[in-house]
Amino acid sequence: MKSVKSILFSLAAVTMLAAFVFPQLSDEQKEAVLLQTLVRGMERYHYSPQDLDDNFSGKIYDLYLNSIDGGKRFFTAKEVAQLEQYRLELDDQIQNSEFGFFNMSQEYLTNALERAQGYYRDILASPFDFSKGGTVELDGDKREYASDEAALYNYWSDYLKYETLGRYADAVEKQAEGDEDLAGKSEAELEADAREEVLKMFDRWFDRMMKLDREDRMSEYLNAFTGVFDPHTNYYKPIDKQNFDIRFSGKLEGIGARLVNEGDYTKVSEIVVGGPAWKGKELEANDIITKVTQDGDEPVDIKGMTLDDVVSKIRGDKGTIVTLTVKKVDGSEKNISITRDIVILDERFAKSLIIDGNAAGETIGYIYLPSFYADFQDRNGRHCADDVEAEIQKLKNVGVDGIILDLRNNGGGSLRDVVKMSGFFIERGPIVQVKSRDYEAEVLMDVNPEIQYDGPLVVMVNNFSASASEILAAALQDYGRAVIVGSNSTFGKGTVQRFIDLDRTLRGFENVKPLGQVKLTTQKFYRIDGGSTQLKGVTPDIVLPDNYAYIQTGEKEEENAMPWTEIAAVDYDQNVLELTHLEQIAARSKSRISRSDIFGKVESNAARMQKLRDLTAYPLNLADYQALEAAREADAERYKNLFDEIVNPSARNLEVDLAAIEADESKKARNDDFVKSVSKDAYIREVLSIIHDIIELEGVAIND
């Protein structure tokens, strides 16, 4: 093994020499510059840099092979054996700026995809006999690679038979129930229709895979490299970083249309309300885009392009014009010019409702926060802390007696915002400890003595509440300021990431830029009591039954997750609202849950879902398949309408929000769905009872 510094030196020497001798760099020379820049970034910035040795090489190999054929549907055992010779050589290839393994894997994968495409088209050309027995194992982890091409062909036969059988059995059932579209069709015709559906599905799938170019595949390889460090360190090629920023900030500069690939074409799937396309009223859902024209340029035919390439041509700076040539549903063709603008994706932002509590005159505020979003590119951009503060103020204005902050399925986001937001509920003090690899832990403080809300507070979490969600839940739990309610544990992500623009770390080499960015783990965060949420998550004060209770989820299930560690606690206290009756509050909730029909069914449904998850081998005989499906459907019927009952009928918008909602038909429809989902949420129903218990046991006066 050689040191990282010597590797970097050799890479730099090779790439600089190549750039001097060959001003027009080849793909591999450009990739060598990208790789050495990425390696340097990992060594310089990652919390836990690693030696590039044989052990590291083996991990890259396993991650990469799993990313390209984790289902073991494409390669044979013989082909994997050929790739296996590189298992312990990838560190050396990184050192020498070589891509022998990557090139071989791409050649093998291209051939394997073409071979598999031939398999499924040949197999689906003939009818299946569903009277024969047999099973197919769908979990790649439970199967070995096919020994040879004949065995691989046989697996594809079983796999396609299973896919067809499901559709055929469904059609037989619908026909028996009197479906008019299927009336009079023979069994042979139903089977042929099922095969045709499967053929179209696989054609779409393979079309997407075969459109991936070398840059896309190289991105997979580089992410195998970064994935060895930890599961949250990822390489982003430029378009991927743009997409991340859009999700994180809730806005983009473009036309405001969601697109999907459909064969060789790009189709509009949705128009974003309030965006330029929506305002223009010409572009519509289901329009097929055939050409894209930049203002003053010639039209570009986009047939066959990947979705990323099409999106990159349609997005652009505010104020610029793009013209789309589209084919309408009626077959007519039209040129639509749209002036790009900032598009706000409002479904990503915080919003609130009010709900009547358990006692007469008791009113509870409900705030839903889907992510800790922030727009660091725009001084006037949206930040979740500011939005939540505004929602709190609106709720205070109507005199709520308690607040629910719903962080279920919130995967995290801005560290700055979570620190500020946590401070809304205490006077001032430490919120979280953050430690870089070579420094003592830094304590991030709420320094604002103002308290935005001093009343009863419940924070809702579940297995998928992660990162920033866990910081807020942990801080308010440690302070005893809020009751944390939810699944048996949160996700368990106790690490902090930042983006490094690789272009900024490399002088020169303008002919290979943009290189993209790497999101890497630079810090670990710790609770103010010194413990970490890494792997363990946050255990709620009150645990409610959950459909995923028996399924292993979270950070502990991720490959190469960083370990749990602990540091010293810091001093903290608060005098806003201290919960002195938490055991009684939890006991009351436990008693209610034990008597609840809904939560009793959730508990048994969790066991059912674990059983379903463990079932990965399926019958290929029609009678056996129908028997299995009938048993599953009968079992599922018990839980079919589990959350259909209206349990929070008083859930409603604040009056101050109604004008903006009513002014937009699409926004109104989304809001109606939101209010309806809250009205049927049994978990919120229980939290309303918990808040009532807080008010009663802690002696909190309610607002008149």
N, C-alpha and C positions, 0 to 999 in steps of 0.2 A: 504493500500500500504506500502511496505517496501522499504527502500533505496536500491540503487543498490549495495552499499558496503555490506549490510547484505545479499543480494542475492548472491553476489560473494563468501562471506564467507561460506554460506551454501552449495553452489555448490562445492566449493573447498573441503569442509569437506567430502561431500558425495562421490565425485569422488576419493579422496585420500584414503578414507576408503575402497572403492570398490577395488581400485588397490592393497591395502595391503592384503585384504582378498581373492580377486580373481585375481591372476596374469594374467590369461587369461580373459580379459574383454569381456562382452557381447556387442552386437551392441549398446544397449541403454546406457551402461556405457561409451563406447567410444564416443557416441554422446553427452553424458552429459559433457565430457571433452571438446569436440569441442564447444558445446554451451556456456559453462561458459567462455571459452577462447575468443569466439566471443563477448560475452556481455562485458567482461572486455576491449576488444579492442575498442568497440564502446564508452564506458564510458570514456576511457582515451584519444582517439584520435579524435572522431567525432566533427565537428564544433559546432553542436547543440545537445548535449546529451539530452535524454528525460527520463521522469519518466516511469518506467514500472508499469503502472496502468491499470485500466479497459478500459480507453479510448484507450491506446496503444494496449491492447489485442484485442479490437474490430477491429482496423485497420489491425492487423496481420491476423485475421480471414478473413476479406473481401478480402485482397490481396491474401491469400493462396487459398481460395475457387475459386476466379476468375482464378488463375493460373492453377488449375486442372480441372475446369469445367466452364470456363467463357461463353462457348456457350450454357450451360444448356442442354447438349445432353446426359449426363450420369446419373445424380442423379435425383431422384424424390423429390417432396416437402417434403414427409414424411422423407426421408433420410436426407435432409438438416435440417429439424427440429431436428433430433437427433444430428447432428453435432452442431447445433445452441446452444445447452446447454453449449457448451464450449466457446462461444463468449467472455465472460468476465472473463474466467478462465485461459487464456493462460499465463498471467503474473505470476499467481500463479504456473503454471506448470513449467515455466522457473525457478522460485525460488526454486522449489523442485526437479529439475532435472527429471521431469516426462514427458512422451510422450503419455499420454492417448489419447489426441485429434489426434495427428499425427497417432498413431497406428490405431485408429478407422477410420480415413479418408482413410488410405491405404487399410484397409480391405474393406471398402465400395467401394473404387475406383476399386480395383481388381475385386470385384463382379460385379460392374457396367460395367466395360470393357468387362468382359466375357458375361454379359447379352446383352450388345449392340452388341457384335460380333454375338451372337445368333440371335438377331433381324435382323441385316442386311443380314446375310446368309439365314435366313428363308424368308425374304421379297423379296430378289433378286432371289429367286428360282422360283417365279411366275411372269407372264407377268403383266405389268401395263396397265391400261385403260386410255389413254390420251384424251378420249372424255369427261370425267367428268370435272367439274369445281373445284374451290378451289384455295387457295394460301398457300404459306409457308413463314413464317417469319424467316430469316436467322440471324438476329441480336439478340444475346442473351440478350442484354440490354433491348430490347423491348418485351421480352417474360418472363413469369413467369416459374418457374420450373413445370414440368408435375406433376399433382396432384397424380398420381399413375402409376403403371407399364403399365396399359392399355393405358393411355394417352401418356406415353413415347413411347410405341410401335407405336401409331398412328402418333406421331411426326416423328419418324424414317421412317415410311412409306411415309409420305409427303416429307421428306428430301431426301430420296433415289429416290423417283419418280422424284423430281426436277433434281437431278444429272443425272438420266437416260434420262429424257426428253431433256435436253440440248444436249446430245450426239446423241440421236435419231433424233432430229430435224436437227442437223448438217448433219447426214448421209442422211436423206431424201433430203436435199438441194443439197448435193454433187451428189447423185444419179441422181437427175433431171438435173444436169449440165453435166452428162455424165461420171462420175467417173467409170473407167473400173473395179476397184476392187469391186464395189457395183452393177455392172450391173446384172440384173436378180434376185436380192434378193427381197424376199417378205417383206412386212411391218413387219410381225412376226419375220422374220430373222433379220431385222435391229434392232428391239426392243430387241431381244435376245442378239445380239452383243453388244448393248449399255449397257445392264445389266451386261454382262460379263466384260466389261471395268470398270464399276463402282465397281464390286466385286473385281477385281484385285487391284484397287486403294485403297479400304478400307482394303483389306488384308494387303497391304504394310503399310498403316497408323497404323493399330492395331498391326502389327508385331513390328513396332518401339516402340509403347507405351508399349507393354507388355515386351519388352526387358529391359526397365528401371528398375534398381534394387533399393534397399533401399537407397543406397548412392545417386543415382540420385534424388529420391523423397525427401530425407532429404535436398538436396541442394535447392529444390524448397521451402521447408518449411523455411529454414534459410534465403532464399532471400525474403520471405514475412516479416520476422523479420527485415532484414536490409532495406527493401523498405519503412518501416514506417518512417525512418529517412529522406530519400530523394531518388529520383529515380535513382541516380547515385552511390548509395552505394550498393555494391553487394558482395555476397560470391562466391568464385571460388574454386571448388574442384581442385586438382592438375592438371588434364588433361585440365580443362577449362583455368587455368592460362597459361599453355603451349601454348594453341591456341591463347590466347590474345597476348602473347609475340610475336608470329609469325606474327600476323596481325600488331602489333605495330612497330616491328623492320624490317619487310620485309624479314626475313630470318629464317631458321630452320636448325637443324641437323637431317638428315634423308636420304631418298632415292630420294625425289623429285617426288612424285606421289600424285595426289588427288584421294581420294577414296569415294565411296558411298556404302550404304547398298542396296542390292537387294535380298529381302526375307531373307533367312538364310545365304546368301553369301555376300562377300565383293568384289566389282568390281572396277577396275581402271577406273576412268572417264577421267583423263588427266595426261600426263607426263609433268613435269615442265622443260622447256627448260634450258639447262646448268647444270641440276642436275645429280647425279650419275646414275639414271635409264635411263635418256636421253642419257648419254654418253655410257652406256652399250648396248643400241639398242636391248635389249631382251624383257624387259617388255613393254607392249603396252596397249593403251586404249582398254577397253572392256575385258581385261584378268580378269578371276575370280580367286581370291586368296583363296586357300583352307587350306593351312598350312603355319606356320611361324616357322623358325628354327634359333635360335641364334647360333653363332659360337661355336661348341663343345657340344651343347645340343641336346636333342631329339626334333623332330618336334612336334609342337602344332597344333592340329586341331582347326581352328577358326570358324567352322560352327556354326551359331547361336549366335556368340558374337556380342556385340554392337560395333558400329563403333569406339567409344572412346577406347574400350579395344583392338581392332585390331590395331589402330593407335599407342597406347602406346607400343605395341610389335614391331612394325616396325620402329618407331623412335628410335634413339640412338646416342651415341657419335660418333663424327667424327673418322674415321679410323677403326671402328668395322664392322663386316660382318654380314649380315642377309641373309638368304636364303628363298625365297618365292616359294612355290609350287603352280603353277597356271594352270588353264585350259584355253587353247586357244579357240578362236572362232570356229576353226575347230574341236574342241573336244579333241585334243591332250593335254597331260599333260607334264609339264616341270618344272624342278627345276632351279631357277635363283638366283645366288648369287650376292649380291650387297654390295660394300663397302660404308658405310655411309659417308657423307661429308656435308659441309655447302651448303645449297641451298638458292639462292637469288631469291626472288620473285620480279622481276624488274618492274612489272606493278604497284607496289605501290610507285614508286619513282618519283621525280620531273623530268619533261622533258620540252623541249622548241621547238618552231618553229619560223620562221619569216614570216611575212605577209606584203604585200605592203599596204601602207596607202592610204588616200584619195587624196593626192596631188602627183604630179609627183616627183619622187625621195624620197618619204616618206616611210621609212621602220620601221615596228613596231615589237617588240619582244613579244612573247607570252609564258608565263610560266604556266604550269599546275601542281598544287600541290594537290594530292588526300587526303593527311593527313599530320599532323605534326609528322611524324615518327621519332623514335630515337632508337638506340640500346645501352642501358646503360650497357648491360652485356659484351660487347666487346669493348675494348679501341679503336680498329680500325673499329668499326661498323659504319654503315651509320647513318648520322644525316641530317635531312631535311634542316637545316640552311646552312650547308656546301654545300649541293647539289644545293640549290637555288643560293648561292653565286657563285658557279661554272657556273651555267646557265647564271647568270647576266654577268659574265665576258665574256663568249662566245658571248653573244649578243652585249656587248660593243665592242668586237673585230671586229664585222662586221658593227659597226656604226649605231645601231638602233636609231630612233628618239623618241621613246616612248616604254614603257613596260606595258603589261597587266599581272597581277598576278591573276590567276583564282583559287578562293577558293570555287567555287560552290560545294555543297555536301561534303565539307571537314568538318568532325566531330570533328576535333581538335587533341590534342595529347600533345606533349612535351612543357611545359611552358618555359623551358630554351631556346629551339630553337626558339620559337615565339618572345621572348624578343630580342635575337640576330638578328633574321631576320628583325624585325621591325627597328632595328638600322641601317640596310643597307641603309636606305633612309633619315636619318637625321644625323646631326653632332654628337650629344650626348644628352642625357637627359632621363627623366622618360618615361617608356613605359606602365607600369601597376602598380596598387597598389594591394597588396595582404594582406589580413587580416586573422589572426588566431583568435580563439574564445576569448582568454584571453590577447591578445596583441594589441598594436596599429598597424595600417596599415604599412606594409613595402613597400617602393617604389623600384620596380625593374627597374634598369637603363641600358640604353645603355651607356657604358663607353668608347667605341671606337670612337674617333673623325673622323675616316676614313668614307667616304661616298662611298658606293659601286656603287650607282647609283643616279644621281642628276637630271635626266630628267623627262618629263611628265610620270605620273604613274596612272593607273586605277586598282582598286581592284574589282574583280567580286565576288559577294556573292549571296546566295539565302536562302530560308527558312530553308535549311538543313546545312548551314554553322554554325558551333557551336564552343563554347569554345575558343580554341587558334585562330581559324579563326576570332572570334569576337574581341579578344584582338588586333590582328594586324589591323583589319579594324577600330576599335574604336580609336586606337592610331594615325593612320595616318589621320583619319578624324579630330580628335581633333587638331592635328598639322597643319591641312590644307595642308598636303603634298601630298595627293592623292585624287582622286575622287572615291567615293565608289558607285558602280553601281549594282543594282540587284532587288530582290523581295521586297515586302513591308516591310519586316523585316528579320533579321537573326533568328536563332533558339531560342536564349535567355537563354543559359546556362552560368551562371556567377559564377560557383563554380569550385574548384580545388580538385582533388582526388589524393590519393597516395595509394600504396599497402602496406599492413602490412602482413608479413609472420607470421602466427599464431604459427608455430613451434618455432619461436624465442622468442615469448612472454611467453612461458610455459616451465619451467624447468622440466626435467624428462618426464615421460609418453611416453618413446620411443616406447612402444608397441602400441600406438595409432597414431603415426605420420606416414606419413605426414597428417596434418590437413587441408592443403590448405591455401588460402590467402583471405583477405578481401580488396576490393577496397572501400575506404570510403572518404567522403568529409571532408577535414581538413581545407579548407580555402575558402573564397569568394574573387573574384577579382573585382576591380573597375577601371573605366576609370581614366585617369589622371585629368579629369574635376570633379571627385568625384562621378559621376553617376555610376550605375551598369548596366550591360547587362542582369542580371538575370530577366527572364520573358519578359522584353521589347526587348531584342536584340539590334541590331544596325540598325537604319533606314538609308538606303542609301541616298546619296546626290541626286541621280537620280534613280527613281523607274521605272522599266520596267514591262510591262504586263507579267503575269506568270500564268501557268496552275493551280497552287494551290492558286491563289490569294483569292478565296472565301472559301477555306477549312481551318478550324482551325488546325494549326500545331504548333509544338514547345514546349518549356518547360512549358508554361502556361497550356498545355493540360495534363501534366503528373500528376500522383497521388503524393501527398505529396511534391510538389515542394517547395523549400525554397523561402521565400518572397523577394521582391525587397527592397533594402535599399540604403542609400546614405551616403557618408562621405565627408570630406573636399577635395577640389581640391589641386593640387600641381602646382607649377610654371613650365611652359614649353614654349619653343619657338624654332623656327628653321628659318634658313636663306638659305635654299637650293633652294626651288622653292615654293613660296607662291602663292596660287590660289586666285587671287583678282577678278576674273570674274566668280565665280562659278554660280551665278544666271543666267548670260547670257548663260553659257555652258549648264545648266539644261534647260533653256528655248528653246534653239536650239534643244536639244534632244527631248523635249516634242513635239515640232512642227513636227519633223521627225516622231515620233511615231504616231502622229495623222493622218499622211498621209500614213502610212505603211499598206499595205494589210495584211502582215504576222502578225504584232502585233495586228491588228484589229481582226483577227481570233483567236489569242491567248486569247484576252479579252473575246470574246464570248465563246470560248472553256472552259475557266475557269468557267463560269456560268453553262455550260453543265456538267462539271465534278462534280460541287457541287450537281447538281440535281441527277446525277448518284449515288453519294455517299449516298445521302439521301434515295435512293430507295433500300429497303432491303426486301420487300415482293414480291414474284414472283408467277405468275400464274402456275397452274399445268395442265391446259388444252392446248392441242397442238395448236389449232387455236389462243388462246389468247397469248400463248408464242411466236408463230411465228409473230404475229402482233406486239408485244412488241419489239422483236428482229429486225424486219424489220424497225420499226420506229427508233430504236437506231442506226442501221447500216446506215440508210439514213442520220441521223443527223451526225454520225461519219464520213461519206464519205466526208463531207465538210472540215474535218481536217486531212484526211488520209495522205496526202503527205505534211503536213504543213512545215516540215523542210527537204524536199528532194532536194530543189533547191540549187545548188552550188552558194553561195554568197561570198565566200572568195577563189576564184580560185587560188590565189597566195600563199596560205599556203604551206610551204615547210620546210624540215629539214635543219638545218645548215650543211654546207659542212663537217665540222669537225666531225659530228656524223655519216655520211653516211657509212663509212667503217665498223664500228661495227654493224650497222643495216643490211647491205647487206651480212655480213658474216654468218648470222643465218636466215634460211628460216622462222622459226616460229616467231622470233623477227621481221622480215621484215613484216610478215602478220599482226602482232599486230600494228606495226607502220603505215602500210597502213590504217588500220581501224581508228587509231588515227587522222591521217592527214585528212582523209575523213570526220570524224565527225566535225573537226574544220572548214573545207571548207564549211560545210552546216550550221554552227551555226550562226543564225541571230542575236543573242545577241552579239557575237564577232563582227559582221558586224557593229552594232550600236556603240560598244565601239571604234572601229577604227575611227568612225566619231567623237566621243567624244574627243579622243586624238588629232585629227586634230584641233578641236575647242580650245583645251588647247594650242596647238602650236601657233595657229593664234591669239587668244585673249590675251594670256599671253606673246606674243612676243618672243617665244622660237625659236632660230635658229636651222634649221635642218642640219643634217650632209650631206656633199657632197659626 
